[in-house]
Amino acid sequence: MKNSFLSKLSLFITLSATLFISSCDTGGYEPPEEDSSGKLSPTEAVAPDGVLETVTWNLEWYGAPKQGPEDDFQQAKNVLQVVDSLNADLYALQEISSQQAIDELTQFMPGYRGFVAEYVPYNQKMAFIYNTNTIDSLSAGPITEVRDTYQEEWGYYWASGREPLYFEFQFTTADGNEGTYYAISIHGKANTSDYQESYQRRQKAAEGLYHYLQDEKPDANIILLGDYNDDVDQSIYYEEQNDERVYQETPYDEFVTDTENFSVITKKLSDNGISASVNYDNIIDHITMSNELFDNYIEGSVGVYEEAQGLISNYGETTSDHLPVWVQFDVAK
């Protein structure tokens, strides 16, 4: 029987075993040390340093009682271990079951808050967790106002009502400078049953989002993070032609080809055959930026946190079938 996350967490609190979030770089995780009382002590929250560190991570049914990893409490501990290493300012998450699941996680993350896309009726919601020492929330919600071409079936294109979740925020650097940013967490339609239809739905969803951003957010500092459920060099969807597989163009081609306005930063990972999936070769977790951030992107900062599989035993079974993907921006420039 699947372990209850709530009951396990309550027991954990009762036993006064406080989870520890240490400050260390993305190079690896160092286990926390117990103090003289036998309890684990949380560290200080992450201080402003002029670098906006962003992560996208699909947490595979996080907090869902009947899906995902067998032990929800173990999954929570593992997630905190990884967060401990990444030490990021902004986490765009997918497959979060509820606001309660996020609240129970962030209570062990000093200085962090989080929220989910409550409008998604299914228990695979998008979410954001952010560092309150660097980020001040301005507004958040679903992106629904798209061109008439896409409006009628907008939610259908995204599947299960997972319309993009936006988060507009102000980021403060170490010297007190402030800037406004527009982050979006997405979860594209997965390949289920009719692969061609799933591919076409991802195409329509991506195209509609592209035109929305061009129409409504032409000057915003946009960071588009998420489980795209497809690759960006070419699609994971293929058609059989003369007994050969012919892979189709990426459904995110508008973002890929419009290099004047956008850059899919993680395409470098695709080009180098790097995956963020535990079970598949293609990378489907991506981060895109608008041209307003071209000069702020820290060259070479894009990466997959592969160390998580060494840090956590049976990572794919106990934590997620996706690995975190991160990108850094020097916003102090």
C-alpha positions in Angstrom: 0.0 0.0 0.0 1.2 3.5 -0.9 2.5 5.5 2.1 0.5 8.6 3.1 2.5 11.7 2.7 0.5 13.6 5.3 0.7 11.0 8.0 4.4 10.4 7.4 5.2 14.1 7.5 3.2 14.5 10.7 5.1 11.7 12.3 8.4 13.2 11.1 7.5 16.5 12.7 6.5 14.8 15.9 9.8 13.1 16.2 11.4 16.6 15.8 13.6 15.6 12.9 13.7 18.9 11.0 14.8 18.6 7.4 17.9 20.6 6.5 18.4 22.8 3.5 22.1 23.7 3.2 23.8 26.2 1.0 26.1 24.6 -1.5 26.8 25.0 -5.2 25.5 22.9 -8.0 28.6 20.8 -8.0 27.3 18.3 -5.5 25.4 17.7 -2.2 27.0 17.4 1.2 24.9 15.6 3.8 23.8 17.8 6.8 25.4 17.3 10.1 23.5 16.7 13.3 23.9 19.2 16.1 24.3 18.2 19.8 20.6 17.8 20.3 20.3 15.2 17.5 18.2 17.5 15.4 18.8 18.8 11.9 19.1 22.5 11.7 18.0 24.6 8.6 20.4 27.1 7.2 19.8 30.7 6.3 17.8 31.4 3.2 19.6 32.2 -0.1 20.8 35.8 -0.2 20.8 38.1 -3.3 23.9 37.7 -5.4 22.9 39.3 -8.7 22.4 36.0 -10.4 18.8 34.7 -11.2 19.1 30.9 -11.0 16.2 29.2 -12.6 15.2 25.5 -12.6 12.5 23.5 -14.4 11.7 20.1 -12.9 8.9 17.6 -13.4 8.3 15.9 -10.0 6.2 13.0 -11.2 2.9 13.1 -9.4 4.3 14.9 -6.4 2.0 14.6 -3.5 -0.5 12.4 -5.3 -1.7 9.6 -3.1 -2.1 6.9 -5.7 0.4 7.8 -8.5 4.1 8.3 -8.8 6.8 7.0 -6.5 5.5 4.5 -3.9 6.7 6.5 -0.8 5.6 10.1 -0.9 7.5 11.0 2.2 10.7 9.6 0.8 10.0 11.6 -2.4 9.7 14.8 -0.4 13.0 14.1 1.4 14.7 13.4 -1.9 13.3 16.6 -3.5 14.7 18.6 -0.6 18.1 17.1 -1.0 18.2 18.1 -4.6 16.9 21.6 -3.8 19.6 21.8 -1.2 22.2 21.4 -3.9 20.7 23.5 -6.6 20.2 26.5 -4.3 18.2 28.3 -7.0 16.0 31.4 -6.9 13.1 30.1 -9.0 11.8 26.6 -9.5 9.2 25.9 -12.2 7.6 22.6 -11.4 5.2 20.2 -13.1 3.0 17.4 -11.9 2.3 18.9 -8.5 -0.9 17.5 -7.0 -2.0 20.4 -4.8 -1.2 23.6 -3.0 -1.0 21.6 0.3 1.8 19.5 -1.2 3.7 22.7 -2.0 3.1 24.2 1.4 4.3 21.1 3.1 7.5 21.2 1.1 8.3 24.9 1.5 7.9 24.8 5.2 11.3 23.1 5.2 12.8 25.6 2.7 13.5 28.8 4.8 12.8 31.9 2.8 10.9 30.2 0.1 7.2 30.3 -1.0 5.3 28.5 -3.6 2.0 28.3 -5.4 0.3 25.9 -7.9 -2.0 26.4 -10.8 -5.2 25.9 -8.9 -7.2 26.3 -12.1 -5.9 23.0 -13.4 -8.6 20.4 -12.4 -6.3 17.4 -12.7 -3.6 16.5 -10.1 -0.8 17.3 -12.5 -0.6 21.0 -11.9 2.2 23.4 -12.7 3.8 25.4 -9.9 6.4 27.9 -8.9 8.6 28.0 -5.8 10.6 31.2 -5.3 13.2 32.7 -3.0 11.6 35.6 -1.1 14.9 37.2 -0.4 15.4 37.9 -4.1 11.9 37.7 -5.6 8.8 39.7 -4.9 5.6 38.3 -6.5 3.6 40.8 -8.6 1.0 38.6 -10.3 0.3 35.1 -11.4 -2.3 33.0 -13.2 -3.3 31.2 -16.4 -2.6 32.4 -19.9 -6.0 32.2 -21.6 -6.3 35.3 -23.7 -5.0 34.1 -27.1 -5.9 34.8 -30.7 -9.3 33.7 -31.9 -7.5 31.0 -34.0 -6.6 29.2 -30.8 -9.1 30.3 -28.2 -11.9 27.7 -28.8 -9.6 24.7 -28.1 -6.9 26.4 -26.1 -7.3 24.2 -23.0 -7.7 21.1 -25.2 -4.4 21.7 -26.9 -2.6 21.8 -23.5 -4.4 18.7 -22.1 -6.1 18.3 -18.8 -6.7 22.0 -18.5 -3.0 22.7 -18.2 -3.0 26.1 -19.7 0.4 27.9 -19.1 1.0 29.3 -15.6 2.6 32.7 -15.6 4.5 34.4 -12.8 5.4 38.0 -13.0 7.9 39.0 -10.4 10.4 41.6 -9.3 14.0 40.4 -8.8 16.3 42.3 -6.5 20.1 42.1 -6.9 22.7 42.3 -4.1 23.2 46.0 -4.7 19.5 46.7 -4.6 18.7 47.0 -8.3 15.3 45.7 -9.3 13.9 44.3 -12.6 10.6 42.8 -13.6 10.5 39.3 -15.1 7.8 37.2 -16.7 8.2 33.4 -16.1 6.0 30.7 -17.5 5.7 27.1 -16.5 4.2 24.8 -19.1 3.4 21.1 -19.4 2.8 20.1 -23.0 0.5 17.3 -24.2 2.1 13.9 -23.7 2.3 11.1 -26.3 -0.8 9.0 -25.5 -2.7 6.6 -27.7 -2.9 8.8 -30.9 0.6 10.1 -31.2 -0.2 12.1 -34.3 -3.0 13.9 -32.5 -0.8 14.5 -29.4 1.9 16.0 -31.6 -0.6 18.3 -33.4 -1.9 19.5 -30.0 1.6 20.4 -28.9 2.0 22.2 -32.2 -1.1 24.3 -31.7 -0.4 25.0 -28.1 3.1 26.2 -28.7 2.1 28.3 -31.7 -0.7 29.9 -29.7 1.7 30.7 -26.9 4.2 32.1 -29.2 1.7 34.5 -30.8 0.4 35.5 -27.4 3.8 36.5 -26.2 4.5 38.4 -29.4 1.1 40.2 -29.2 0.8 40.8 -25.4 4.4 40.7 -24.0 6.6 42.1 -26.7 9.1 43.8 -24.3 8.9 41.5 -21.3 11.9 39.6 -19.8 10.4 36.2 -20.6 11.6 32.9 -19.3 9.6 29.9 -20.6 10.3 26.8 -18.5 8.7 23.4 -18.4 8.1 19.9 -19.5 7.6 20.6 -23.2 6.9 16.9 -23.7 8.9 17.2 -27.0 12.4 18.0 -28.1 13.4 21.2 -29.9 15.9 20.0 -32.5 13.3 17.7 -34.0 10.1 16.2 -32.6 10.0 12.9 -30.8 7.1 12.1 -33.1 7.8 10.3 -36.3 6.0 8.9 -39.3 6.7 5.7 -41.1 7.8 6.3 -44.7 9.2 3.4 -46.8 9.9 1.4 -43.7 11.9 4.3 -42.2 11.2 6.6 -39.4 10.9 10.2 -40.5 11.0 12.5 -37.5 8.8 15.6 -37.8 9.8 19.2 -37.0 9.7 20.3 -33.4 6.3 21.6 -32.4 8.1 24.6 -30.8 9.6 25.6 -34.2 8.3 29.2 -33.9 10.5 29.7 -30.8 13.4 27.9 -32.3 13.4 29.7 -35.7 12.7 33.2 -34.4 16.2 33.8 -33.2 15.7 37.6 -33.3 13.1 37.4 -30.5 13.8 34.1 -28.7 16.5 31.6 -27.8 15.8 28.0 -26.7 18.8 27.8 -24.4 18.4 24.1 -23.8 18.7 23.3 -27.5 22.4 23.0 -26.8 21.6 20.0 -24.7 19.5 18.5 -27.6 22.3 19.1 -30.1 24.7 17.3 -27.8 22.4 14.3 -27.1 22.0 15.1 -23.4 18.8 14.0 -21.8 17.0 15.0 -18.6 14.9 11.9 -18.6 15.6 8.8 -16.6 14.1 6.5 -19.2 14.5 8.2 -22.6 17.2 9.6 -24.7 15.5 12.8 -25.9 15.4 15.8 -23.7 11.9 17.2 -23.3 12.5 19.6 -20.4 13.5 23.0 -21.8 14.0 26.6 -21.0 13.5 29.5 -23.5 14.3 33.2 -23.1 13.2 36.3 -24.9 15.7 38.6 -26.6 15.5 41.0 -23.6 17.6 38.5 -21.7 20.2 37.6 -24.3 22.8 39.7 -22.7 22.0 38.5 -19.2 22.3 34.8 -19.9 25.4 33.3 -18.4 27.1 31.4 -21.2 27.5 27.7 -20.4 25.3 27.8 -17.3 22.6 25.6 -18.9 22.8 22.0 -17.6 21.0 18.9 -16.4 21.5 18.0 -12.7 22.6 14.5 -13.4 24.3 14.3 -10.0 20.9 13.6 -8.5 21.0 10.0 -9.6 24.2 9.5 -7.7 23.0 11.4 -4.7 19.8 9.5 -4.3 19.4 5.7 -4.4 17.0 4.5 -7.1 16.3 8.1 -8.1 13.9 7.1 -10.9 11.8 5.0 -8.6 11.9 7.1 -5.5 11.9 10.7 -6.8 11.0 11.4 -10.4 11.5 10.2 -14.0 12.8 13.6 -14.9 16.0 15.4 -13.8 16.2 19.1 -13.0 17.3 21.5 -15.8 18.8 24.9 -14.9 19.9 28.1 -16.5 21.4 31.2 -14.9 21.1 34.9 -15.7 23.4 37.7 -14.6 20.7 40.4 -14.0 23.1 42.7 -12.3 24.5 43.8 -15.7 
